[in-house]
Amino acid sequence: MHRITPGHPHALHHTAATRRIEREAAAGLPPHTLMQRAGLAVARLAQALAPHARTVWIACGAGNNGGDGLEAAMHLRLAGRRVVVTWLGTSETAPPDARQSWERALAAGVEWADAAPTDLTGADLCIDALLGIGITTPAANAAPRAPNERLLACLRQLQASPAPVLSVDLPSGLGADTGQFGPGLAPDALLHHTPSPRHTLSLLTLKPGLFTAAGRDAAGSVWLDDLGVAPGHEPPNAWLTGPPLPAPRAHASHKGSHGDVAVVGGEGLALRGMGMAGATLLAASAALHQGAGRVLVALLDAGHMEVDLQQPELMLRRFGALELGQLTVVCGCGGGEAVGSVLREVITRAARLVLDADALNLIARDAALHALVVARGQHGQPTVLTPHPLEAARLLGLTTAEVQADRLDAAQQLAAQFNCVAVLKGSGTVVSAADRVPAINPTGNGRLATAGTGDVLAGMVGARLAAGAGALRAASEAVYAHGLAADLWPAGQALTASALARRIAP
């Protein structure tokens, strides 16, 4: 068993793959072995997380996830804890392994409660063993089934518990593949307002839903116990990315060794209170502080700005003076409609390209621009798209809710449609390339939910592209470093995009 941290990459497996691994393992082991191992693992982690706990409430569902909870209840009772169990199953209908664990818990002397306790102030730890991966997405045009009232009552108590909560395999109701809650199972309040620590022990495999969409808030700290079972021939469905590889600079290098980035976007008049030049300058600042050899800035107006006094290293240029065929171009940050006048030329001529914000919105509306981006990919020209969910929805012709319902699939659709690398921003940013397994980024937090941080990310991707990294590596490493900077941000200090751009190490 080990805790999942951003220090190493990890394979992620969907529900179907996990079930195949489970079936294959169970076929080669004595009956009840996997449940015994799972229950012991839950009990051990529970005692490690709450070593002084005297009373533990365990909510157990009617299936095998509930069986894992019943097995854990037996171990915790034998360890001297007062264990109160609300079991939604019956001895007549329980799966064989769960029934055996119920018998063991009964013999150990656990206490039984028919309903969820109305007051959890006396519990030192709660264990959620209600559903695990046992929720399914309703078929198209099928009305979702209303949750069982007893299950819903237990779930609401767990979600509002003032005591720490340990979830077995997944927080109940959370989709293992998507990180979204099933119909009627989502918390009433925002997850980050939960009153106590959350922990999740993922069994056999790590599931993608733990790390994206609502998953990160719901799961809290994530642990993995593979129960002594290797995934065998089951390939991962996604990856949780690890830190970037070291990239030391040769002593005998010069600014030309590290590439030139051109940022094309907002109007220079913004410095006098108009337009969106700030976004462009944020992206340029990020590229500069990520180590680009030179950063050129093309503001899309007549151009009365000759120097950025705050960052004189940035080189302001007229768009027409840019040698696009030799540059890594970051286009769209704060460009508004003005970027439309240059976007066709940027897409067709830029050696390497990062498309963000207003450029993406224009591509979503213009079939000819869409086709030009597709052609870049077909010709092997490195291209990275960095949409947030609404921009991704526009590009795919979907609603934002549909994008968020399956973020991995949406990112894969973008990558396949445009023959590019797609960075779908959000909680658990997804990075995908055509014909590659998608990756979920493990770093970052809610401090990034402030204006301009997306522009900073676009500039970071551009700097890494300019330095010679491939599009997928440049995007993955930039996203990781961007989130890590937020994770390491000093407590009590507001995160702003301009400070973020200056603080991120290359």
Buried (B, 14 or more C-beta within 10 A) or exposed (E): EEEBEBEEBBBBBBBEBBBBBBEBBBEEBEEBBBBBBBBBBBBBBBBEBBEEBEBBBBBBBBBBBBBBBBBBBBBBBBBEBBBBBBBBBEEEEBBEBBBBBBBBBBEBEBEEEEEBBEEBEEBBBBBBBBBBBBBEBEEEEEEEEEBBEBBBBBBBBBBBBEBBBBBBBBBBBBBBBBBBBBBEBBBEEEBEEBEBEBBBBBBBBBBBBBBBBBBBBBBBBBBBBBBEBEBEEBEBBBBBBBBBEEEEEEEEEEEEEBBBBBBBBBBBBBBEEEBBBBBBBBBBBBBBBBBBBBBBBBBBBEBEBEEBEEBEEBBBBEBEEBEBEEBBBBBBBBBBEBBBEBBBBBBBBBBBBBBBBBBBBBBBEBEEBBEBBBBBBEEEBBBBBBBBBBBBBBBBEBEBEBBBBBBBBBBBBBBBBBBBBBBBBBBBBBBBBBEEBBBBBBBBBEBBEBEBBBBBBBBBBBBBBBBBBBBBBBBBBBBBBBBBBBEEBEEEEEBBBBBBBBBBEB
